[in-house]
Amino acid sequence: MATTTPDQPDLYAPREPIFPRRVSGRFRNLKWVLMAITLGIYYITPWIRWDRGPNLPDQAVLVDLAGRRFFFFWIEIWPHEFYFVAGLLIMAGLGLFLFTSALGRVWCGYACPQTVWTDLFILVERWVEGDRNARLRLHRQSKWTLRKARLRLTKWVLWLLIGLATGGAWVFYFTDAPTLLRDLFTLQAHSAAYITMAILTLTTFAFGGFAREQICIYACPWPRIQAAMMDEDTITVAYRDWRGEPRGKHRKVSEEGLGDCIDCMACVNVCPMGIDIRDGQQLECITCALCIDACDDVMTKIGKPRGLIDYLALSDEPAERAGKAPTPIWRHILRPRTMIYTALWGLVGLGLVFALFIRADIELTVAPVRNPTFITMSDGTVRNVYDIRLRNKQGDARPFHVTVTGDPALRIVLEGASDATVTVGPDSTRLQRVYVDAPATSAPAQAERSEIRFWVEDLSNAERASEASVFNGRDNR
């Protein structure tokens, strides 16, 4: 068991809950707007309809696990096109690098799901229990009174409802939302839906209601990585200590020789991470800028210039200390690091768009049957067997005609088809067994390997696709 001495701090002190004070200002208003937008997108998107025809789902955004496809409005991604998803993930990573190098942890402070839902839970908590002082008194009240039980129960029920809506919205992305909603209420939905909703409800309840800043500090890896993305030109939330120090309660500033900071603790009391920004840059800071709003409000009241706490770059400190104008913001943002990230981000995006527009509506993949590599018929004909997967991305059934090129002597036969034409259903694939024969005296039959190419043509619009393969023959050497 770990022990402590009078000179050694307790490394395992229990967490002290943080109760941020309500604040108003431009950054707090921006966070409200972004919260409404992000939550609106999350909760509303599964209910948006998109007409794709009678044979396809009409949900605008759908991860169709049963059909192994992803629908995003007019875009349909198949399993073999996972590189689109990988490209989007790469763009998301590069975008995070870009914004962090330019504006610090702006993602964490404004759009991270943990931040958004924690803000929502704090809003509910403040609405039920009151502002910071009232919540502190309730927390420190050791005895459970009827009033405390009522307030806590009300808050927890509202939190659970938000968590339930969060889990419910998530499962709606994986199947038709109206149908699943009806099945959930009639208890006819798959057990996986109920289990997923229960897990997400409880995790949202725990992370947003109780863990809060602990998730950002201990569970999230980004605070440890962000330092590699930032430098002295990164714009982030900081305290102008050269203007605020020495701090103290003001009476006659000109006589006392104090800085502009009156040590009111407003910046600390509004911080959702419970830190003091005046201590400098810290791993816990998510640059939500609420301390800026709180400090600006105090500066206005005491008749001092706003901006004691502000978004600024470390490289501007020498100039500001000397009373000179800081470097324009655009010069901090447009620097080699951010331009490289922007270029990489744009190249990946352009590549994805290009790949999206050049992909064909019909595709095929060819897999030769290797056991055996070839068959010798009674008349000496050499036969190779292939499994061809035909993919029709159109919304109606299409007739596909299959041919082979490489040597005029080659003949092709499709299993189960009187000719070389088969019908592939709407927006689906068909696995077709194909036989390719070479007469005994032909070059492909006598050579060890011959290059061939399979072609498939959509007879309804003459669109074609092909894939190369090989024909295995007898080697007479």
N, C-alpha and C positions, 0 to 999 in steps of 0.2 A: 504494500500500500504506500502510495506517495505521501510524504510528509513535507511540511513547510516550516521554515524557521522565520523568526521576526523580520529578517532581511530579505527573505525570498517570497515573491508574490505567489499567490495560488494560481497555478496554471490550469486548474479545472474548475474555475468559478462558474456558477450557473448563469445562464443567459438572463440578462435583464431586458424585459420587453420594451420595445420602442413605441412611443405614442406620439406621432408627429402632430404638430399644431396646424390648424387650418391656415392657409395663406392664399392670397389672391395676387394676381399680377399677370404679365404677358406670358411668362413661361408656364405658369400654372394653367392659364387658359389654353395655351398650345397643347399641353398634356391632356386636357379635357377633350379637345377636338380630336386628337390622335386616338384617344381611348375610344371615343364614339365611332370613329372610322374603323379601327381595327376590330373592335367587338362586333360592329355591324357587318363587316365582311365575313367574320367567322360564323356568326349565327345565321345570316341571311343567305349566304352563297348556296347551301344545299337545296334551297327552295326555288332557285332561279331555273326556269325551264328553257330548253333550247331544242328546236325541232330539227331532228336529223333524219326523219323519214319513219315509215311504219315499222321497220325492222330493227331500229336502234333505240336505246334509252333516250328520253328527252330531258334528263337532268343535265344542267349546264356543266357542272363539275362533278365527276363521278370516278371513283377508283373501283372498277368492276373486277373484283378478285375472282369471281366465278368465270367470267369471260376473259380474264387475264389481259385487261386493257385499261387505259386511263383516258378519260374524256375531259377535255377542257374547252368548252364552247365548241368552236368549229374544228378543233385539233383532236385527233385520236392517236394515242401512242400505244403501239403493240409491244409485247415482251421483248422481241428482238431489237426494238428501238429504244432500249433503256438508256442509250447514250444521250438521248434528249434530257432525261431526268438527271443523269450524271452532269451534263452541261449546265443545267439550271443550278445544281448544287455548287458547282465550281463558281458560277456567277455570283451566287449568294455569298460564298466565302470571300471572293475578291471584293464584292461590295462591302462586306464587313471590314475588310482590311482598308479599303478606300476611306470609308467614313471614319474609322478609328484614327487613321493617320491624319485626317484633316480636322476632325472635330472631337476627338477623344471617344469616350464611351457613349456616344449619342444614341446608339441602338439600345444600349442597356437602359438609358434614362427615359426613353420615350416609347419604344415599340416592342421591347422584349416581352413575351407573354407573361413571364413572372412579374415584371413591373406593372403591366396593364392590369392583370387580375389582382395583384396586391393593392394597387390604387383603388380598384373597385371594392375590395374587401374593407379597406380603411374608410372609404366613403360610407359604406353601410355601418361600420362600427361607430363612426362619428355621428351618423344620423340616429343611431339607437342609444348610445351611451353619452354623447356630448363631445365637446372638444377636448383638447389635451388634458387640461387640469381635471376635468370631470372623470376622464378615463383613468388618470393616475390615481385619483382618490378611490375609485372603484377597485382598481387593482390592488392597492395597499390595504383595502378593507379585508381583514383576515376572516371576519365572521360572515357567513353566508346568510344574508337577510332575504326576505321575500322579494324586495326590490332588486337586489343583485341577481338573484336566481332568474327573475323575470327578464331582466335586461340581457343577461348572458344567453338564456334560452332563445330569446327573440333573435339575437344576433347570430347564434349558431344555426338556427333554422333557416334564416335568410342566406347564410353562407352555403349551407347544404343545397338550397334551391339553386343558387348560382352554380355550384359544382355539378348538380344534376343536369342543368341546362348545358353546361360545358361538355360533359360526357355524352349527352344526347346529341348535341350538334356534331360531335366528332363521328359517331357511328352513322349519321346521316350521309356522310361523304362516301360511304362504302356500299350503299344500296339506295333504291328509290326512296326518297325521304317521306312522301305522303304514305306510301305503303307501309314502311317500317313504323311510322308513328301510329298508324292504326293497329298494327300487329303488337306493338309495345303495350298499348292500352288494353287490348283483348288477350294479352298474355300468350300470343301465338308466335312471337318473334323467336329467333334462334337464341339459344342460351349464351352464345358468344356475345350477342348484343348486350344482354343484361350484365354479363361479367365485365365487359369493357366499360360500360357506363358506370358500374359500381366502382371499378378501380379508378377511373378518371374523376369521379365525384369525390372520392376520399382523398386522392392526391391533390386535387384542386383545393379542397377544404383545408388540408394540412399545410400545403405550401403557401397558399395565399393568406390563410388565416393565422397560422401559428409560426411556421418556419420563417417566412418573409425574407428578411435580409440575410438569414443564414444560408439560404439557397444560393444567393449571389456571392457570398463570401467563401463558402466551403464546398458547395456542390458544383458550381459552375467553373469550368476551367478558364474562361475568357479573362478574368482579372489577372491571371498569371501570364497570359499570352500578350495582353494588350501593350505591355511595355516595349515589345519588339516592334510594334506598329507605330509607336509615337516617338517624337523627338522634340527639340526645343521650339520648333515652329508649329507644333500641333496646338490648335485652339481648344482650350478646355477651361473648366470652371476653376478659378483661382482667387486668392485673396491678395489685394494690394497692400502688403504689410508695410511698404515704404510710406504709404499714406495713412494707414490705420494705426501704426504703433508710435509711441506707447499708448496702449488702450487704457481706458478708465472712464469713470462716471464724470460727465462734463458739467462744469458750472461756468467758469470763465476760461474758455479754452486758451485765449491769448496769454493768460497769466500762468496757467498750469503747464503749458507746453505739451499737451497730449495730442495724439493723433485723432483721426476722425472716428475710430471705433470706440463706441461707448460701452462695450462689453455687455450688451443687453441679452446675449445668448439667443437672439431671434433666429440666427442662421442654424444654430444647433437644434433648437426646438422644432424646426420644420423639416429637418433632415430625416428621410425615411430609413437611412442607414445608421443614424445615431452618431455621426462623426462631427468633428469640428473642422471645417474647411480652413480655418485660420492656422491650423497646424501644418499646412502644406498638402501636397499631393499624397493621396492614400489609396491603397488597393481597394478599399470599400467604396470609394466615391463612384457613383454611376452617372455623374454629370447631369442630373435631372434639372439643375438650375433653380430649384425651389429656394435655396439659400440666397440666390440673387434677388428674387422677388421680395423675400423677407427683409434683406438688408436695404434694398432700394426704398422700401416703405419707411424704414426707420430714418434713413438719410433725408428723405423728404420732410419728415416730421421735425427733425432738428435743424433743418436748413442747410444741410451739407450736400455737396454734389453726389449724384448717384454713381454707381459703378465701383464702390469699394470692393465688393465681390462681383466678379463679372467673367464673361468668356474672354480669355486673353491667352497670348502665347508667351512662353518663358523667355523667348529671345527679345521680347519688347521691354523687359524689365530695366535694362541699363538706360534706354532712351527715356522711359517714363520717370525713372529716378532723377534724371538730369533735367526733367521738365520739357522734354522734346516730344514731338508727335510720334505715336507708335507706327509701325509698318502697316500699310493698308491690308485689310483682311484678305483680299484676293491674292496678294503675294504670298501669304501664308498657305493658302489653299492650293494655288497653282505653283507647285514646286516639283522637282524631279520624281520624288517618291509617289506623290498622288497622281502625277501624269502617267507614270508607268502602270500603276494599278488601273487607272481609267482606260488606258490603251489595251491592257490584257482583258479587262472586263468587256470592252467593246468588241474585241476580236472574237471572244468566245460567243458573245451574243450574235454577231454577224454570221459566224459559222453555223450556229443553230438555226437561224432564219434561212440561210442558204440551203442547209440540209433538209429543212422542212418543205421548202418549195420545190426541190428537185426530186423528192421521193416519188416513186411510181404508185399507181393505184392497184397494180397487180405485181406480185412477187412470187418467186419460186426458190426453193432450196433443194439441192440434190444430194442424196446420201447413197453411194454405191453399197450394195450388199456384199460383204467381204467373205462370207462363208457359204459356198466357195466363191472365189473371185470370178470364175467363169464356169459355164456348163457346156459340154460338147454333146450336141444332139446326135441322133442316130444317123443322120445324113451328113454329119461332119460340121454342121452349122455351129458357130460359137455364140453362146448367149451370155449376156451380162444382165444382171438384175439391179434395179435402182428403186429407191423409195423417194418420190418427189412430193414435196409439200407445196401445194398451190394455195396462194393467199389472195382473196378477193376483198379489197377495201371499199368497194362500192356498197350502196344501200339496197341493191337488188341482186338476184341471182344472175350469174354471167356464164356463157358457154366459153370454155377455154380449149383451144386446140394446141396439142403438144407435138412438136417435131424435134428431130435431131439432125445436126449437121456435122461434117468432119470427113465423111467419105460417102460417095453416092451409093455404095453397096449396102450401107446400113439400113436396116428396117426396124420400125418401132411398133410395139404392141402395148396397149393399155389394158391392164387387167379389169375385167368387168365392163369393157366398152367395145362395141362393134367396130368403131373407128377410133381415131386418135383424139376424139373430142369428149370432154366431160363437163358437167355443170357444177360450179362451185356456188354454194349458198351465199346469201347477202352477208357482208361483213364477217366472213368466216374463213377457215382454212379447210383444205381437204388433202388427206394423205393418200397418194395414188401409187400403186405398184406398177412399174414400167419395165418392159423387157425390150432389150436392144439386141438384134440378131445380125451376125455377119456371116455370109456364105463361106464355105470351107476354103475356097480358092481366093478370097478377097484379101486385100492387104491388112485390114484390121484383124482378121482372124489369124493371120500368120505372124503378125508383129507382137512383141511383148506388151507394148502399151501404145495406144493411139489417142491423141487429143480429140475430144468431141465437145459439142456444145448443145445443150438443151434449150429450146425456145418454146415459149408459151404465148399465144395470141388470144386476146379478147375479141371474139368474133363480132361483138356488138359495136365496138368502136375502133377495132384494128390496133389497139395499143399492145405493145409487145414487151417482153422481158426475157432475159436469158441468164444462164449460168454455165460455166465451164466444168467439165468433168473428164474422165479418162475411160477408155474401153480396153479391157484386159483380154488379150488373145494368146494363142499358143506361140511359144518361142521355139522355132525349128532349128536353131543353131546347135 
